[in-house]
Amino acid sequence: MRPIAADDLPCALVEVDADGRIQDANDLFVSWTGLSMAELQGRAFSSLRTSIPTVDARADGLIRLAHVDGSSRAVIVGRRETGAGELLTLVDATERAEHEQEMARSHALEERTRNRLELIIDSSIAFSAATNEQSLADILATTVAKAYQAEQSAVFLIDESGTFAQASGSNPLRSVEQTGSLVTQASQLRRVVALSGAAAADEIAPVLGQAMRDAGVHAVLVAPIQHDDVLFGLFAAFFLHPRQFDSEAAPLADALAGQAAQTITTLRLQRQLEHAAMHDETTGLPNRRRLETQLVEYQSSTSTLVATLFIDLDGFKRVNDALGHHTGDLLLREVGLRLQAAVRQEDLVARYGGDEFVVVCEVPEVAAAEDVADRIRHSIEQPFQDIPEGFPISASIGMSIARTQDPAWNPDRLIREADHAMYSAKNAGGNRVVGAPVA
């Protein structure tokens, strides 16, 4: 008769010797392993078990018993010493193991959620410190790589021509065509795209799948940077190792992209407000405030002389009164363009107010300033397309010149002297240049 004959018990029984080798077992244990009793005898019990990671450190009696078909069963093991070894009692603990695993998954999810929430908060603080779109792109590229533990990440922003340009980060794709395929597909989908393996990329675009194979990229995550249906660009995380994405990957990408989009919106609004504060609405030229600010900067110029030309339009009031303010605004815009075309790109052209403009330029000698003034006067007296015959327009120009090394340099005095010279030109009949003495 076998030492263990309790086959009607709801638990498995195993007798092991002092070395932990199986000597006998009941039928339930035999069925749980899928081995015959002859195969079990003399086999180390430890070869049939696998530990189960658990949240509760006290659950050290919970193991997983292997079956020959590759499956396993969670059991709780009780031990009682016998004269020759131990008698092991194994109770099915499938429900408990599932609970423990669920607890472990829940704990891991909670930890990931906490870490990602901290990341979102930290990124929000970092984004708020960005002073321009370039610094924002740098912060975003670093944040994305850290958030997803990606080997490489890149940020692509839409430039003024409406095309994507890499603003920050590194891009492992080897050609412009391959990168273009990625950004085009992602921007068209307008949602987070997570691709695990080149085969997944093939389903979107074969060229994209090939790009991943060529670059040794195993996975890609791409998110559009958009706000109120306005697309600013996208970011991409590149993985040079196999990577599967969990259910939180896309929401995290959405959160980061959303924060970046909000920051870009704020930066552009600030830039617009700053531009509006320093530029004339009608002509787009720097306004009086910007003029006074930039005039101070000329004090550190390496040139010997700085010329200030104060320009007043002869005949403008008649155009405004007879043809209306809309035509007058068109005239002012065209005058602004002609002034810019008549001087160098680095020279300052500003609208002072009404029909008055100011040009500031560095010159090597007084004659050069006079040449600029004459060029402007001849440009203004040419016919204007939107102004009918009988409404001639010309310019009265006052000029003041200052030495940049003069300790008494005063921007207000330069404009005032040029203004007084302009009135002298106007009182003399207009359409002429009058210069003030060199300061």
Backbone torsions as a table, in degrees:
resi	resn	phi	psi	omega
1	MET	NA	136.2	-179.6
2	ARG	-68.2	143.7	179.6
3	PRO	-59.1	-34.4	-179.9
4	ILE	-110.7	110.8	-179.4
5	ALA	-124.8	12.7	-176.0
6	ALA	-83.8	62.9	-176.9
7	ASP	-76.7	-10.8	179.8
8	ASP	-91.7	1.8	178.5
9	LEU	-79.1	150.2	-179.4
10	PRO	-82.2	22.5	179.5
11	CYS	-140.2	160.0	178.9
12	ALA	-92.2	142.0	179.3
13	LEU	-121.6	136.8	179.9
14	VAL	-137.7	132.3	175.4
15	GLU	-107.0	126.0	179.2
16	VAL	-122.1	154.4	178.9
17	ASP	-86.6	-172.7	-176.3
18	ALA	-63.0	-22.6	178.3
19	ASP	-91.2	3.8	179.4
20	GLY	79.3	19.1	179.3
21	ARG	-96.4	139.8	-174.7
22	ILE	-68.2	129.8	176.1
23	GLN	-106.7	-35.9	-179.0
24	ASP	-158.3	161.7	179.5
25	ALA	-161.1	155.3	176.5
26	ASN	-84.8	173.6	-173.5
27	ASP	-63.9	-33.1	-178.6
28	LEU	-63.9	-42.1	178.1
29	PHE	-63.7	-42.7	179.7
30	VAL	-58.7	-42.2	-179.1
31	SER	-68.6	-31.3	-179.6
32	TRP	-70.9	-24.3	-179.1
33	THR	-96.0	-25.4	-177.0
34	GLY	78.8	5.2	178.3
35	LEU	-101.7	158.5	174.9
36	SER	-82.1	163.8	178.4
37	MET	-61.4	-36.3	179.6
38	ALA	-64.4	-36.2	179.2
39	GLU	-73.7	-28.5	-178.2
40	LEU	-79.1	-35.5	-175.8
41	GLN	-59.7	130.3	179.9
42	GLY	83.9	-3.5	-179.5
43	ARG	-87.7	140.9	179.3
44	ALA	-66.9	128.7	179.4
45	PHE	-60.2	-34.4	-177.9
46	SER	-62.2	-23.1	179.8
47	SER	-72.6	-11.7	-178.2
48	LEU	-102.9	-0.5	-173.5
49	ARG	-118.3	153.5	176.2
50	THR	-137.0	135.9	-179.8
51	SER	-71.2	151.4	177.0
52	ILE	-112.0	120.4	174.3
53	PRO	-59.8	136.4	-175.6
54	THR	-138.9	149.8	176.2
55	VAL	-71.7	-36.8	-177.3
56	ASP	-88.9	110.6	-176.8
57	ALA	-67.1	-16.1	-179.3
58	ARG	-80.5	-11.6	-176.2
59	ALA	-84.7	55.6	-176.7
60	ASP	-80.5	-6.6	178.1
61	GLY	-90.1	0.7	-177.9
62	LEU	-90.1	119.3	178.3
63	ILE	-131.6	174.7	174.7
64	ARG	-119.5	125.3	-177.1
65	LEU	-94.7	124.0	-174.7
66	ALA	-80.3	144.8	174.2
67	HIS	-111.6	151.1	-176.7
68	VAL	-63.3	-21.8	-179.9
69	ASP	-81.8	4.4	178.1
70	GLY	97.9	-13.5	177.7
71	SER	-81.4	176.4	178.1
72	SER	-151.0	162.8	-177.6
73	ARG	-131.6	132.7	176.4
74	ALA	-78.4	130.6	179.5
75	VAL	-138.7	156.1	172.1
76	ILE	-104.6	131.3	-174.9
77	VAL	-107.0	125.7	172.0
78	GLY	-108.8	148.2	-175.4
79	ARG	-128.4	139.4	173.2
80	ARG	-139.4	128.5	-178.2
81	GLU	-70.1	142.4	174.0
82	THR	-123.3	175.2	-178.8
83	GLY	-61.9	-34.0	-175.9
84	ALA	-102.6	-4.7	-177.1
85	GLY	168.4	-120.9	-179.8
86	GLU	-140.1	151.7	170.6
87	LEU	-108.6	118.6	-177.2
88	LEU	-99.6	134.0	175.4
89	THR	-111.5	122.5	-177.4
90	LEU	-115.0	122.2	179.6
91	VAL	-112.5	133.4	179.1
92	ASP	-58.5	126.1	-177.5
93	ALA	-127.6	34.5	-177.6
94	THR	-57.9	-45.8	-178.1
95	GLU	-64.3	-41.4	179.7
96	ARG	-65.1	-42.4	179.7
97	ALA	-62.4	-42.0	178.6
98	GLU	-62.9	-38.4	177.7
99	HIS	-65.0	-44.3	179.4
100	GLU	-61.7	-42.3	-179.9
101	GLN	-66.6	-38.8	177.4
102	GLU	-64.3	-39.9	176.6
103	MET	-62.6	-41.9	179.1
104	ALA	-64.3	-43.1	178.3
105	ARG	-63.5	-42.4	-179.8
106	SER	-64.1	-40.3	179.0
107	HIS	-64.8	-43.2	179.6
108	ALA	-64.9	-41.0	178.9
109	LEU	-64.4	-41.9	178.3
110	GLU	-61.5	-41.3	179.9
111	GLU	-66.2	-43.2	178.6
112	ARG	-64.0	-41.7	-179.9
113	THR	-62.8	-42.6	178.9
114	ARG	-63.5	-44.8	179.8
115	ASN	-62.5	-41.3	-178.0
116	ARG	-72.3	-33.5	176.2
117	LEU	-64.7	-42.3	176.8
118	GLU	-62.2	-38.9	179.3
119	LEU	-63.5	-43.1	-179.9
120	ILE	-63.8	-41.8	178.2
121	ILE	-64.1	-45.8	179.7
122	ASP	-62.4	-40.7	-179.6
123	SER	-67.2	-36.3	178.3
124	SER	-61.6	-41.5	178.0
125	ILE	-66.0	-43.0	179.8
126	ALA	-63.9	-43.2	-179.3
127	PHE	-62.1	-37.6	-177.9
128	SER	-65.4	-19.8	179.4
129	ALA	-85.4	-8.7	-178.9
130	ALA	-66.8	130.9	-179.0
131	THR	-97.7	-14.5	177.2
132	ASN	-156.3	175.3	-175.0
133	GLU	-68.7	-29.1	177.9
134	GLN	-66.2	-46.0	179.4
135	SER	-66.2	-34.8	176.2
136	LEU	-63.0	-44.7	-179.8
137	ALA	-61.7	-39.3	178.2
138	ASP	-62.9	-44.6	180.0
139	ILE	-64.6	-42.4	-177.9
140	LEU	-65.1	-43.3	-179.3
141	ALA	-61.2	-43.4	178.6
142	THR	-65.4	-42.4	-178.6
143	THR	-64.0	-43.1	-179.2
144	VAL	-63.3	-44.9	179.4
145	ALA	-60.6	-40.6	180.0
146	LYS	-70.5	-42.0	-176.4
147	ALA	-62.1	-38.9	-174.8
148	TYR	-108.1	3.7	-177.8
149	GLN	52.4	46.6	179.9
150	ALA	-91.9	144.0	178.9
151	GLU	-66.3	-34.8	179.7
152	GLN	-141.2	152.9	176.6
153	SER	-149.4	153.4	-178.9
154	ALA	-145.5	151.0	176.5
155	VAL	-119.2	128.1	178.4
156	PHE	-115.7	127.0	178.3
157	LEU	-116.9	149.0	178.7
158	ILE	-80.0	122.9	-177.7
159	ASP	-85.1	-174.5	-175.4
160	GLU	-63.9	-24.0	179.4
161	SER	-84.7	-1.9	178.3
162	GLY	86.9	11.0	179.6
163	THR	-110.3	156.9	179.7
164	PHE	-78.2	136.6	175.6
165	ALA	-135.2	137.2	179.7
166	GLN	-69.1	122.3	-176.8
167	ALA	-98.4	-26.9	-177.6
168	SER	-164.2	167.3	176.7
169	GLY	84.1	-169.1	179.7
170	SER	-127.1	145.6	-174.0
171	ASN	-126.0	115.2	-176.4
172	PRO	-78.1	-13.6	-179.0
173	LEU	-64.7	140.9	-163.3
174	ARG	-90.3	-9.9	-177.6
175	SER	-141.5	160.4	177.7
176	VAL	-62.8	-37.1	179.8
177	GLU	-63.2	-43.3	-179.1
178	GLN	-66.6	-43.8	177.4
179	THR	-63.6	-40.9	178.7
180	GLY	-61.0	-38.2	178.4
181	SER	-63.1	-41.8	-179.0
182	LEU	-63.1	-51.9	-175.8
183	VAL	-69.4	-34.3	179.3
184	THR	-65.8	-49.0	-179.4
185	GLN	-62.2	-44.4	-178.4
186	ALA	-66.3	-40.5	-178.9
187	SER	-69.3	-32.9	178.3
188	GLN	-69.6	-37.5	-179.7
189	LEU	-71.5	-29.3	178.6
190	ARG	56.2	34.4	176.7
191	ARG	-150.8	167.9	178.4
192	VAL	-67.5	131.8	179.0
193	VAL	-118.6	120.3	178.1
194	ALA	-117.5	116.9	-176.1
195	LEU	-116.7	116.1	176.2
196	SER	-102.9	101.2	179.9
197	GLY	97.8	149.6	-179.1
198	ALA	-65.2	-29.2	-179.7
199	ALA	-62.1	-37.8	177.7
200	ALA	-65.6	-36.0	178.4
201	ALA	-69.4	-33.3	178.2
202	ASP	-57.6	-34.0	-177.7
203	GLU	-67.8	-26.5	177.7
204	ILE	-87.2	-48.9	178.9
205	ALA	-161.3	120.9	-179.6
206	PRO	-54.2	-35.8	-179.1
207	VAL	-65.1	-30.5	178.7
208	LEU	-71.9	-42.4	176.6
209	GLY	-60.9	-41.7	179.0
210	GLN	-66.0	-36.0	178.6
211	ALA	-62.1	-40.8	178.9
212	MET	-65.4	-41.4	179.5
213	ARG	-64.5	-43.8	-178.1
214	ASP	-62.3	-37.2	-175.3
215	ALA	-91.8	-3.5	-177.8
216	GLY	70.6	29.1	179.0
217	VAL	-92.4	124.0	-177.9
218	HIS	-90.2	-26.7	-178.0
219	ALA	-154.1	153.5	179.9
220	VAL	-140.2	140.0	171.8
221	LEU	-126.4	125.3	-177.2
222	VAL	-126.4	137.1	179.4
223	ALA	-134.2	133.2	177.2
224	PRO	-75.2	140.6	175.1
225	ILE	-98.2	103.3	-173.7
226	GLN	-144.0	153.2	179.0
227	HIS	-146.4	124.2	-178.8
228	ASP	52.0	47.6	178.0
229	ASP	66.8	7.2	175.1
230	VAL	-95.7	120.1	-178.5
231	LEU	-91.7	120.3	179.2
232	PHE	-96.4	-25.0	-176.7
233	GLY	161.7	-153.6	177.1
234	LEU	-159.5	163.0	171.9
235	PHE	-122.4	154.9	-178.7
236	ALA	-136.1	138.5	173.6
237	ALA	-111.5	129.9	-177.5
238	PHE	-112.9	131.7	-177.9
239	PHE	-114.9	123.1	179.5
240	LEU	-94.1	17.6	175.4
241	HIS	-138.6	156.6	178.6
242	PRO	-56.9	136.2	-176.5
243	ARG	-146.9	128.0	172.2
244	GLN	-105.6	144.2	-176.5
245	PHE	-104.6	130.9	178.3
246	ASP	-83.5	-178.8	-174.2
247	SER	-68.7	-14.1	-178.2
248	GLU	-94.7	-6.9	-176.4
249	ALA	-62.1	-48.0	-178.0
250	ALA	-68.1	-45.8	178.0
251	PRO	-59.2	-37.4	178.2
252	LEU	-65.1	-43.2	178.1
253	ALA	-61.8	-42.1	177.7
254	ASP	-59.6	-41.9	-178.8
255	ALA	-65.0	-45.7	179.7
256	LEU	-64.4	-44.1	179.8
257	ALA	-65.0	-38.6	179.3
258	GLY	-64.4	-42.2	177.3
259	GLN	-62.8	-42.6	179.5
260	ALA	-63.1	-42.5	180.0
261	ALA	-63.3	-41.4	177.7
262	GLN	-61.8	-40.8	-179.7
263	THR	-66.2	-42.3	178.3
264	ILE	-61.5	-43.4	178.6
265	THR	-58.3	-44.6	180.0
266	THR	-65.4	-44.3	-179.9
267	LEU	-61.3	-41.6	-179.0
268	ARG	-69.9	-36.2	176.8
269	LEU	-65.2	-43.3	177.6
270	GLN	-60.8	-41.7	179.9
271	ARG	-64.0	-40.0	178.7
272	GLN	-64.2	-42.2	-179.8
273	LEU	-66.3	-40.7	178.5
274	GLU	-64.8	-39.9	178.6
275	HIS	-65.7	-42.5	-179.1
276	ALA	-64.5	-34.5	-179.2
277	ALA	-70.8	-23.2	-174.7
278	MET	-113.9	3.3	-177.1
279	HIS	-133.3	151.2	179.2
280	ASP	-76.7	132.4	-176.4
281	GLU	-67.8	-36.8	-175.6
282	THR	-73.7	-46.7	-174.3
283	THR	-101.6	-17.4	-175.8
284	GLY	79.4	0.2	179.8
285	LEU	-79.8	160.1	171.6
286	PRO	-54.5	142.4	-179.0
287	ASN	-93.7	-172.7	-176.3
288	ARG	-60.8	-39.3	180.0
289	ARG	-63.1	-45.1	179.1
290	ARG	-66.4	-37.7	178.5
291	LEU	-58.3	-48.6	-177.3
292	GLU	-65.0	-34.6	178.5
293	THR	-67.7	-45.1	-176.5
294	GLN	-74.3	-27.2	178.9
295	LEU	-60.1	-35.7	179.5
296	VAL	-62.8	-34.7	-178.0
297	GLU	-65.9	-24.9	-179.9
298	TYR	-69.2	-15.1	-179.9
299	GLN	-63.8	-26.8	-180.0
300	SER	-95.3	12.3	-179.0
301	SER	-64.4	148.6	177.3
302	THR	-84.4	-11.0	178.9
303	SER	-73.4	159.4	-179.6
304	THR	-75.4	-42.2	-175.0
305	LEU	-126.6	150.9	172.6
306	VAL	-126.1	125.7	-179.4
307	ALA	-101.8	136.1	175.9
308	THR	-117.0	120.4	-178.9
309	LEU	-110.2	121.3	178.2
310	PHE	-102.0	119.6	-170.1
311	ILE	-117.3	126.3	175.6
312	ASP	-121.6	135.4	-176.5
313	LEU	-83.3	122.8	173.6
314	ASP	-79.9	129.5	176.6
315	GLY	90.5	2.0	-177.2
316	PHE	-69.6	-41.3	-177.2
317	LYS	-61.0	-36.5	179.4
318	ARG	-65.8	-39.5	177.1
319	VAL	-63.2	-46.3	-178.7
320	ASN	-61.3	-44.6	-176.7
321	ASP	-70.5	-40.0	-173.8
322	ALA	-88.7	-35.6	-173.4
323	LEU	-107.7	-7.8	176.0
324	GLY	97.7	160.1	-176.7
325	HIS	-67.6	-29.8	179.2
326	HIS	-62.8	-44.5	177.8
327	THR	-66.4	-37.0	177.3
328	GLY	-62.0	-40.1	178.5
329	ASP	-65.9	-39.5	177.0
330	LEU	-61.2	-39.4	178.9
331	LEU	-64.2	-44.0	-179.9
332	LEU	-62.3	-40.5	178.7
333	ARG	-63.5	-41.9	-179.9
334	GLU	-67.0	-37.6	176.9
335	VAL	-62.1	-42.3	178.1
336	GLY	-58.2	-42.6	178.8
337	LEU	-65.7	-40.1	-180.0
338	ARG	-66.8	-37.9	178.1
339	LEU	-63.6	-43.9	179.6
340	GLN	-64.3	-35.7	180.0
341	ALA	-72.6	-22.7	-175.6
342	ALA	-87.1	-11.7	-178.3
343	VAL	-122.6	176.8	178.2
344	ARG	-76.9	160.8	-178.5
345	GLN	-61.3	-34.3	-177.1
346	GLU	-80.5	-8.5	178.7
347	ASP	-77.4	154.3	-176.8
348	LEU	-97.2	125.1	175.1
349	VAL	-120.3	124.2	-176.7
350	ALA	-135.9	152.7	171.7
351	ARG	-95.6	120.7	-176.1
352	TYR	-81.9	-31.1	-178.4
353	GLY	149.9	148.9	180.0
354	GLY	56.0	-123.6	177.6
355	ASP	-107.5	29.2	-178.8
356	GLU	-108.7	136.0	179.0
357	PHE	-128.9	157.2	177.3
358	VAL	-131.1	134.9	174.5
359	VAL	-120.1	132.2	178.0
360	VAL	-122.4	130.1	180.0
361	CYS	-147.8	149.0	175.9
362	GLU	-84.7	133.5	-178.1
363	VAL	-135.2	151.2	178.8
364	PRO	-79.7	-23.8	-177.6
365	GLU	-156.9	166.4	-177.4
366	VAL	-61.7	-37.8	-178.2
367	ALA	-60.0	-36.0	179.2
368	ALA	-64.6	-39.1	177.8
369	ALA	-65.4	-39.3	178.6
370	GLU	-64.6	-36.6	177.6
371	ASP	-63.8	-42.3	178.8
372	VAL	-62.2	-45.5	-178.6
373	ALA	-62.1	-42.4	179.3
374	ASP	-66.2	-38.2	178.9
375	ARG	-63.3	-41.0	178.3
376	ILE	-65.7	-43.9	-177.9
377	ARG	-61.8	-43.5	179.7
378	HIS	-66.8	-35.0	179.2
379	SER	-65.8	-40.8	-176.8
380	ILE	-70.8	-33.1	-175.2
381	GLU	-79.1	-3.6	175.2
382	GLN	-71.4	149.3	-177.7
383	PRO	-58.0	147.6	176.5
384	PHE	-104.6	136.5	-173.8
385	GLN	-60.8	-38.3	-175.4
386	ASP	-89.6	0.9	-178.2
387	ILE	-110.8	120.6	-178.8
388	PRO	-69.4	163.0	176.9
389	GLU	-61.0	150.6	-177.5
390	GLY	98.2	-4.2	177.5
391	PHE	-125.7	68.8	-177.6
392	PRO	-66.9	142.4	178.1
393	ILE	-121.7	132.9	175.4
394	SER	-141.9	-175.0	-175.8
395	ALA	-133.8	133.8	169.4
396	SER	-99.8	122.9	-171.6
397	ILE	-122.1	125.8	173.7
398	GLY	-106.5	139.9	-174.7
399	MET	-127.7	132.5	171.4
400	SER	-126.0	145.9	-177.6
401	ILE	-130.7	133.9	-179.0
402	ALA	-128.0	149.3	174.2
403	ARG	-84.4	129.9	-174.1
404	THR	-66.4	-24.7	-179.0
405	GLN	-89.5	3.2	-179.2
406	ASP	-68.3	120.2	179.9
407	PRO	-63.7	-17.7	179.9
408	ALA	-93.7	17.0	-179.9
409	TRP	-50.4	129.5	-178.5
410	ASN	-146.9	108.1	-179.2
411	PRO	-56.3	-38.6	179.9
412	ASP	-61.6	-39.4	-179.3
413	ARG	-67.9	-37.3	179.1
414	LEU	-60.7	-46.7	-179.2
415	ILE	-68.2	-40.5	-178.5
416	ARG	-63.8	-42.9	179.6
417	GLU	-67.0	-39.4	177.8
418	ALA	-66.5	-36.7	178.5
419	ASP	-64.0	-45.1	179.1
420	HIS	-63.4	-39.2	178.4
421	ALA	-66.1	-35.1	178.5
422	MET	-63.7	-41.6	179.1
423	TYR	-64.8	-33.2	175.5
424	SER	-64.5	-40.0	178.0
425	ALA	-65.1	-40.0	-179.1
426	LYS	-68.8	-42.3	-179.7
427	ASN	-68.0	-21.6	179.1
428	ALA	-86.4	4.2	176.9
429	GLY	117.1	-5.0	177.2
430	GLY	77.8	178.9	179.9
431	ASN	51.9	49.3	178.7
432	ARG	-156.0	169.3	179.6
433	VAL	-115.2	130.4	174.7
434	VAL	-123.0	128.8	-178.7
435	GLY	-105.8	142.0	173.7
436	ALA	-86.0	157.5	177.8
437	PRO	-59.5	150.2	177.9
438	VAL	-64.0	128.5	-178.0
439	ALA	-73.4	NA	NA
